[in-house]
Amino acid sequence: MTCEELMAALLDYTGGELVVEHRETVEVHISGCERCESYVATYTHTTRLVRALPKCGALPPALEARLRKALEAELGEG
């Protein structure tokens, strides 16, 4: 497994959605790659922190529109 392949599987790995064989492949890679080990640890920690944040209501429509416009421009979709 390459670092790029691990990044593509990261969401499924941290969500516990990989089949055993794929999970083991990811874990072997992580155990031998300091960069990916650190990245996965940071990603996992960040995910836990975000899930612990209080939920908020919907954004005001004008703010949501501005945010979507900025994201579209950044992602080249606008």
N, CA, C and O atoms as a MOPAC input file, in Angstrom:
PM7 MOZYME 1SCF
protein

 N      0.84500 1    -1.18200 1     0.00000 1
 C      0.00000 1     0.00000 1     0.00000 1
 C      0.88300 1     1.23600 1     0.00000 1
 O      1.89600 1     1.29700 1     0.69700 1
 N      0.48200 1     2.21300 1    -0.79200 1
 C      1.21800 1     3.47400 1    -0.84300 1
 C      0.54700 1     4.48000 1     0.08200 1
 O     -0.57200 1     4.26300 1     0.54800 1
 N      1.23600 1     5.57400 1     0.33800 1
 C      0.66100 1     6.64300 1     1.15500 1
 C     -0.60800 1     7.18500 1     0.49900 1
 O     -1.58600 1     7.47300 1     1.18900 1
 N     -0.60000 1     7.32500 1    -0.81000 1
 C     -1.76400 1     7.83900 1    -1.52100 1
 C     -2.95600 1     6.88600 1    -1.38200 1
 O     -4.09100 1     7.33300 1    -1.21300 1
 N     -2.70500 1     5.59700 1    -1.45100 1
 C     -3.77600 1     4.61200 1    -1.28200 1
 C     -4.34900 1     4.67500 1     0.13300 1
 O     -5.55500 1     4.53300 1     0.33500 1
 N     -3.46900 1     4.89000 1     1.10100 1
 C     -3.93700 1     5.01100 1     2.48100 1
 C     -4.85100 1     6.22800 1     2.62000 1
 O     -5.90300 1     6.14900 1     3.25500 1
 N     -4.44900 1     7.35000 1     2.02600 1
 C     -5.26400 1     8.56500 1     2.11700 1
 C     -6.64700 1     8.34000 1     1.50200 1
 O     -7.64600 1     8.85000 1     2.00800 1
 N     -6.70000 1     7.58200 1     0.42200 1
 C     -7.98200 1     7.29600 1    -0.23000 1
 C     -8.87400 1     6.41400 1     0.64700 1
 O    -10.09900 1     6.47700 1     0.54400 1
 N     -8.27000 1     5.59800 1     1.50300 1
 C     -9.02200 1     4.67600 1     2.35700 1
 C     -9.21400 1     5.20400 1     3.77200 1
 O     -9.83000 1     4.53400 1     4.60100 1
 N     -8.69600 1     6.39200 1     4.05900 1
 C     -8.65700 1     6.90100 1     5.42800 1
 C    -10.03400 1     7.03200 1     6.07100 1
 O    -10.22300 1     6.61200 1     7.21300 1
 N    -10.98100 1     7.59800 1     5.36600 1
 C    -12.31900 1     7.77900 1     5.92400 1
 C    -12.94200 1     6.44000 1     6.29000 1
 O    -13.50100 1     6.29000 1     7.37600 1
 N    -12.84800 1     5.46500 1     5.38800 1
 C    -13.39600 1     4.13800 1     5.66800 1
 C    -12.64100 1     3.45200 1     6.80400 1
 O    -13.24400 1     2.76400 1     7.62800 1
 N    -11.32000 1     3.64100 1     6.84500 1
 C    -10.50900 1     3.02100 1     7.90200 1
 C    -10.89600 1     3.58400 1     9.27000 1
 O    -11.18300 1     2.82800 1    10.19800 1
 N    -10.90300 1     4.90700 1     9.39200 1
 C    -11.20200 1     5.50800 1    10.69100 1
 C    -12.66100 1     5.31000 1    11.08200 1
 O    -13.00000 1     5.34800 1    12.26500 1
 N    -13.52200 1     5.10000 1    10.09700 1
 C    -14.93500 1     4.84800 1    10.37700 1
 C    -15.23300 1     3.38800 1    10.65200 1
 O    -16.37900 1     3.02700 1    10.92000 1
 N    -14.20000 1     2.53300 1    10.58700 1
 C    -14.38700 1     1.11200 1    10.85900 1
 C    -15.15300 1     0.38700 1     9.76600 1
 O    -15.80200 1    -0.62700 1    10.02600 1
 N    -15.08200 1     0.89800 1     8.54900 1
 C    -15.87500 1     0.34000 1     7.45600 1
 C    -15.08900 1    -0.52400 1     6.47900 1
 O    -15.65200 1    -1.00100 1     5.49400 1
 N    -13.79800 1    -0.73500 1     6.73000 1
 C    -13.00400 1    -1.57400 1     5.82900 1
 C    -13.15100 1    -3.04000 1     6.20700 1
 O    -13.26900 1    -3.37900 1     7.38500 1
 N    -13.14400 1    -3.90000 1     5.20600 1
 C    -13.12400 1    -5.33100 1     5.49000 1
 C    -11.78500 1    -5.66800 1     6.14200 1
 O    -10.81800 1    -4.91800 1     6.00100 1
 N    -11.72700 1    -6.77100 1     6.84200 1
 C    -10.55900 1    -7.13600 1     7.64500 1
 C     -9.26500 1    -7.09300 1     6.84000 1
 O     -8.26200 1    -6.56500 1     7.31900 1
 N     -9.27000 1    -7.63500 1     5.63700 1
 C     -8.05000 1    -7.69000 1     4.83600 1
 C     -7.52700 1    -6.28800 1     4.50600 1
 O     -6.32600 1    -6.03400 1     4.59200 1
 N     -8.41800 1    -5.39700 1     4.13400 1
 C     -8.00700 1    -4.03200 1     3.80600 1
 C     -7.55400 1    -3.28300 1     5.05700 1
 O     -6.58800 1    -2.52200 1     5.01500 1
 N     -8.25500 1    -3.50100 1     6.16800 1
 C     -7.86300 1    -2.85700 1     7.41900 1
 C     -6.46000 1    -3.29800 1     7.83000 1
 O     -5.64800 1    -2.48100 1     8.26400 1
 N     -6.18400 1    -4.57700 1     7.69400 1
 C     -4.85800 1    -5.08700 1     8.03300 1
 C     -3.78300 1    -4.49600 1     7.12500 1
 O     -2.68200 1    -4.18700 1     7.58100 1
 N     -4.10000 1    -4.33900 1     5.84800 1
 C     -3.15100 1    -3.73200 1     4.90700 1
 C     -2.85100 1    -2.29200 1     5.31100 1
 O     -1.70000 1    -1.85700 1     5.28100 1
 N     -3.88500 1    -1.56300 1     5.68600 1
 C     -3.70200 1    -0.18300 1     6.14100 1
 C     -2.83600 1    -0.16100 1     7.39600 1
 O     -1.91300 1     0.64600 1     7.50100 1
 N     -3.12900 1    -1.03700 1     8.34000 1
 C     -2.38600 1    -1.05900 1     9.60400 1
 C     -0.92200 1    -1.43800 1     9.40700 1
 O     -0.04800 1    -0.92100 1    10.10300 1
 N     -0.65000 1    -2.33300 1     8.46800 1
 C      0.74000 1    -2.67200 1     8.16400 1
 C      1.45700 1    -1.45100 1     7.60800 1
 O      2.59100 1    -1.16200 1     7.99200 1
 N      0.79900 1    -0.73700 1     6.70700 1
 C      1.41900 1     0.45500 1     6.13900 1
 C      1.67800 1     1.49300 1     7.23300 1
 O      2.77000 1     2.05600 1     7.31600 1
 N      0.67300 1     1.74000 1     8.06600 1
 C      0.81100 1     2.73900 1     9.13100 1
 C      1.96200 1     2.37900 1    10.06900 1
 O      2.71900 1     3.25200 1    10.49300 1
 N      2.08800 1     1.11500 1    10.38500 1
 C      3.13800 1     0.70300 1    11.32700 1
 C      4.54100 1     0.88200 1    10.74600 1
 O      5.51800 1     0.93800 1    11.49200 1
 N      4.64400 1     0.96900 1     9.42400 1
 C      5.94800 1     1.12900 1     8.79400 1
 C      6.19700 1     2.49900 1     8.19500 1
 O      7.23900 1     2.72600 1     7.58100 1
 N      5.25200 1     3.42000 1     8.36500 1
 C      5.37700 1     4.74200 1     7.75000 1
 C      5.08700 1     5.79900 1     8.81700 1
 O      3.93100 1     6.01100 1     9.18500 1
 N      6.11800 1     6.45100 1     9.30500 1
 C      5.94700 1     7.45300 1    10.35500 1
 C      5.03700 1     8.59300 1     9.92500 1
 O      4.23000 1     9.08300 1    10.71500 1
 N      5.16700 1     9.01300 1     8.67600 1
 C      4.35100 1    10.11700 1     8.18700 1
 C      2.86700 1     9.76200 1     8.23300 1
 O      2.05300 1    10.55400 1     8.70800 1
 N      2.51900 1     8.58900 1     7.74800 1
 C      1.11500 1     8.17400 1     7.74600 1
 C      0.62500 1     7.88300 1     9.16500 1
 O     -0.52400 1     8.17600 1     9.49600 1
 N      1.47400 1     7.31900 1     9.98900 1
 C      1.10000 1     7.06100 1    11.37600 1
 C      0.72000 1     8.36800 1    12.06900 1
 O     -0.29200 1     8.43900 1    12.76600 1
 N      1.53500 1     9.39400 1    11.87400 1
 C      1.26500 1    10.69800 1    12.46100 1
 C      0.00300 1    11.30800 1    11.86800 1
 O     -0.81600 1    11.87000 1    12.59500 1
 N     -0.15900 1    11.20200 1    10.56100 1
 C     -1.33200 1    11.76900 1     9.89400 1
 C     -2.61100 1    11.10900 1    10.39200 1
 O     -3.58600 1    11.80000 1    10.68900 1
 N     -2.62100 1     9.78100 1    10.48700 1
 C     -3.81100 1     9.06300 1    10.94300 1
 C     -4.12600 1     9.43300 1    12.39100 1
 O     -5.29200 1     9.62100 1    12.73900 1
 N     -3.11000 1     9.53800 1    13.23100 1
 C     -3.33000 1     9.91600 1    14.63000 1
 C     -3.93200 1    11.31400 1    14.71500 1
 O     -4.87200 1    11.53600 1    15.47800 1
 N     -3.40300 1    12.25500 1    13.94100 1
 C     -3.91200 1    13.62000 1    13.94100 1
 C     -5.33600 1    13.67000 1    13.39500 1
 O     -6.19400 1    14.35400 1    13.95200 1
 N     -5.58300 1    12.95000 1    12.31700 1
 C     -6.91600 1    12.90400 1    11.70400 1
 C     -7.93100 1    12.33500 1    12.69400 1
 O     -9.02200 1    12.88300 1    12.85100 1
 N     -7.57400 1    11.24500 1    13.35600 1
 C     -8.46000 1    10.60000 1    14.31500 1
 C     -8.75800 1    11.53200 1    15.48000 1
 O     -9.90600 1    11.65100 1    15.90600 1
 N     -7.73000 1    12.18900 1    15.99300 1
 C     -7.90800 1    13.11900 1    17.10800 1
 C     -8.80500 1    14.29000 1    16.69800 1
 O     -9.70000 1    14.68000 1    17.44900 1
 N     -8.57100 1    14.84000 1    15.52700 1
 C     -9.37900 1    15.96100 1    15.04200 1
 C    -10.83900 1    15.54900 1    14.88000 1
 O    -11.74700 1    16.30000 1    15.23500 1
 N    -11.05800 1    14.36000 1    14.34600 1
 C    -12.42300 1    13.85700 1    14.16500 1
 C    -13.13500 1    13.73900 1    15.50700 1
 O    -14.29900 1    14.12000 1    15.62800 1
 N    -12.44800 1    13.21800 1    16.50900 1
 C    -13.05200 1    13.10200 1    17.84400 1
 C    -13.40100 1    14.47500 1    18.41400 1
 O    -14.47200 1    14.66100 1    18.99200 1
 N    -12.49200 1    15.43200 1    18.24900 1
 C    -12.74900 1    16.78200 1    18.75900 1
 C    -13.96300 1    17.41000 1    18.08200 1
 O    -14.81200 1    18.00100 1    18.74900 1
 N    -14.04500 1    17.28300 1    16.77000 1
 C    -15.15700 1    17.87900 1    16.02600 1
 C    -16.48000 1    17.23500 1    16.42300 1
 O    -17.49300 1    17.92200 1    16.55700 1
 N    -16.47300 1    15.93200 1    16.60800 1
 C    -17.71900 1    15.25200 1    17.00800 1
 C    -18.16900 1    15.66700 1    18.40300 1
 O    -19.35500 1    15.58500 1    18.72100 1
 N    -17.24200 1    16.10600 1    19.22800 1
 C    -17.58000 1    16.52600 1    20.59200 1
 C    -18.11400 1    17.95500 1    20.64800 1
 O    -18.65800 1    18.36800 1    21.67200 1
 N    -17.97000 1    18.70600 1    19.57600 1
 C    -18.45800 1    20.08500 1    19.55700 1
 C    -19.98100 1    20.10300 1    19.59300 1
 O    -20.63500 1    19.19500 1    19.08200 1
 N    -20.53600 1    21.14500 1    20.20200 1
 C    -22.00400 1    21.23800 1    20.20900 1
 C    -22.53200 1    21.47000 1    18.79700 1
 O    -21.87800 1    22.10700 1    17.97100 1
 N    -23.70000 1    20.95300 1    18.54100 1
 C    -24.34900 1    21.13700 1    17.24100 1
 C    -24.93000 1    22.54800 1    17.17300 1
 O    -25.38900 1    23.08900 1    18.17900 1
 N    -24.90400 1    23.12700 1    15.99600 1
 C    -25.48500 1    24.44900 1    15.82800 1
 C    -26.59500 1    24.35900 1    14.79300 1
 O    -26.70900 1    23.37600 1    14.06100 1
 N    -27.39300 1    25.38700 1    14.75000 1
 C    -28.48700 1    25.43600 1    13.79300 1
 C    -27.97600 1    25.76000 1    12.40400 1
 O    -26.77100 1    25.83200 1    12.16000 1
 N    -28.91000 1    25.95000 1    11.51400 1
 C    -28.57400 1    26.28400 1    10.12900 1
 C    -27.92300 1    27.66200 1    10.05800 1
 O    -28.20100 1    28.54200 1    10.87200 1
 N    -27.06400 1    27.82400 1     9.07800 1
 C    -26.43800 1    29.12300 1     8.84500 1
 C    -27.47300 1    30.10300 1     8.31500 1
 O    -28.42400 1    29.70300 1     7.64300 1
 N    -27.29200 1    31.38800 1     8.61500 1
 C    -28.16200 1    32.38700 1     7.97200 1
 C    -28.00100 1    32.26800 1     6.45100 1
 O    -26.88700 1    32.07400 1     5.96500 1
 N    -29.08900 1    32.38200 1     5.70400 1
 C    -29.02900 1    32.18400 1     4.24500 1
 C    -27.97000 1    33.01500 1     3.53100 1
 O    -27.30700 1    32.51300 1     2.62400 1
 N    -27.79800 1    34.26500 1     3.91900 1
 C    -26.81300 1    35.12200 1     3.24700 1
 C    -25.39700 1    34.60900 1     3.50000 1
 O    -24.56300 1    34.62100 1     2.59400 1
 N    -25.12100 1    34.16200 1     4.72100 1
 C    -23.80000 1    33.62800 1     5.04200 1
 C    -23.55400 1    32.32600 1     4.28800 1
 O    -22.46400 1    32.10500 1     3.76000 1
 N    -24.56200 1    31.47000 1     4.24000 1
 C    -24.41900 1    30.21600 1     3.50000 1
 C    -24.13400 1    30.47900 1     2.02600 1
 O    -23.28600 1    29.81200 1     1.43300 1
 N    -24.82300 1    31.42800 1     1.43600 1
 C    -24.60800 1    31.75500 1     0.02400 1
 C    -23.18400 1    32.25700 1    -0.20700 1
 O    -22.53200 1    31.84700 1    -1.16800 1
 N    -22.69200 1    33.14700 1     0.67400 1
 C    -21.32300 1    33.65700 1     0.54000 1
 C    -20.30000 1    32.53000 1     0.69600 1
 O    -19.31800 1    32.46700 1    -0.04300 1
 N    -20.53700 1    31.65300 1     1.65200 1
 C    -19.62200 1    30.53300 1     1.88900 1
 C    -19.59600 1    29.59400 1     0.68300 1
 O    -18.52500 1    29.18100 1     0.23900 1
 N    -20.76300 1    29.26200 1     0.15900 1
 C    -20.81800 1    28.38700 1    -1.01900 1
 C    -20.10700 1    29.01900 1    -2.21600 1
 O    -19.38700 1    28.33800 1    -2.94500 1
 N    -20.31200 1    30.31300 1    -2.41200 1
 C    -19.67000 1    31.02100 1    -3.52100 1
 C    -18.14900 1    30.98600 1    -3.36200 1
 O    -17.42900 1    30.75500 1    -4.33300 1
 N    -17.66400 1    31.21100 1    -2.15200 1
 C    -16.22100 1    31.18200 1    -1.90500 1
 C    -15.65400 1    29.77900 1    -2.12600 1
 O    -14.58100 1    29.62700 1    -2.70900 1
 N    -16.36900 1    28.76000 1    -1.66400 1
 C    -15.90900 1    27.38500 1    -1.86000 1
 C    -15.90900 1    27.00600 1    -3.33900 1
 O    -14.97000 1    26.36700 1    -3.81300 1
 N    -16.93800 1    27.38800 1    -4.05900 1
 C    -17.00100 1    27.09300 1    -5.48700 1
 C    -15.83300 1    27.74000 1    -6.22000 1
 O    -15.21400 1    27.12300 1    -7.08600 1
 N    -15.54000 1    28.98000 1    -5.86900 1
 C    -14.42100 1    29.68000 1    -6.50900 1
 C    -13.09400 1    28.99200 1    -6.17800 1
 O    -12.22800 1    28.84700 1    -7.04000 1
 N    -12.95000 1    28.57500 1    -4.93700 1
 C    -11.71300 1    27.91700 1    -4.50500 1
 C    -11.52700 1    26.55400 1    -5.17500 1
 O    -10.41500 1    26.15700 1    -5.52300 1
 N    -12.64100 1    25.85700 1    -5.34400 1
 C    -12.58400 1    24.51600 1    -5.93100 1
 C    -12.68800 1    24.53700 1    -7.45100 1
 O    -12.63600 1    23.49200 1    -8.10000 1
 N    -12.83500 1    25.72500 1    -8.00800 1
 C    -12.89900 1    25.84400 1    -9.46700 1
 C    -14.20900 1    25.40500 1   -10.05100 1
 O    -14.27200 1    25.04400 1   -11.22600 1
 N    -15.26600 1    25.42700 1    -9.25800 1
 C    -16.57300 1    24.97400 1    -9.73000 1
 C    -17.45700 1    26.14900 1   -10.15000 1
 O    -18.56000 1    25.94000 1   -10.65500 1
 N    -16.99000 1    27.36900 1    -9.94900 1
 C    -17.85800 1    28.51900 1   -10.23100 1
 C    -17.50900 1    29.24700 1   -11.47300 1
 O    -18.16500 1    30.23000 1   -11.81700 1

